[in-house]
Amino acid sequence: MGNYVNETDLNLHKEIEELKSLIRDVPDFPKPGIVFKDITPLLHKPWAFQKVIDYIGNRYVGLGIDIVAGIESRGFLLAAALAYKIGAGLAIIRKPGKLPYKTISATYTLEYGEDKIEVHEDAIQEGMKVVLIDDVLATGGTMNAAIDLVERLGGNIISVDFLLELTFLGGRERIQKRGYPVFSLIKF
């Protein structure tokens, strides 16, 4: 019985594979040796973008999520739609110098360099239920910095979500070591 797969599971798998097929590889971007996963072809298809938000958003119906926090820049697209779907507020986590009010920041290392992100110091209040979302989970550096920011503001992280995950880079394990659940819709 444990290996039984019903028709709904098969249809979901087929739909996820169809979404996956819309993501294109762009070699040597942003640096030589990097294969960039471009989600824009998926975003161009209204039905595909709707399915992505529905699949992720349906996980949070009735959970009372206060804030969806999205990471610059493609994470904003997902975060705004997800916040709307589940009736939550939106917090944006940006690169330095882009937010107009007082911020806190965190520095991180990613697969092709080092960077910094910031969030408004009043974007998340103590005890708020937060879902963090970004487009791609690679090494987990960016998301771990975002987690640092939410923790410093006192947010209660419910889940850390991604549209897609590059499993071979080990980012999931780095985030799970911190005690947070990780969800990715599509895996490469």
Buried (B, 14 or more C-beta within 10 A) or exposed (E): EEEEEEEEEEEEEEBBEBBBEBBEEEEEEEEEEBEBBBBEEBBEBEEBBEBBBEBBBEBBEEEEBBBBBBBBEBBBBBBBBBBEBBEBBBBBBBBEEEBEEEBBBBEBEBBBEEBEBBBBBEBBEEEBBBBBBBBBBBBBBBBBBBBBBBBBBEBBBBBBBBBBBBEEBEBBEBBEEBEBEBBBBBBB
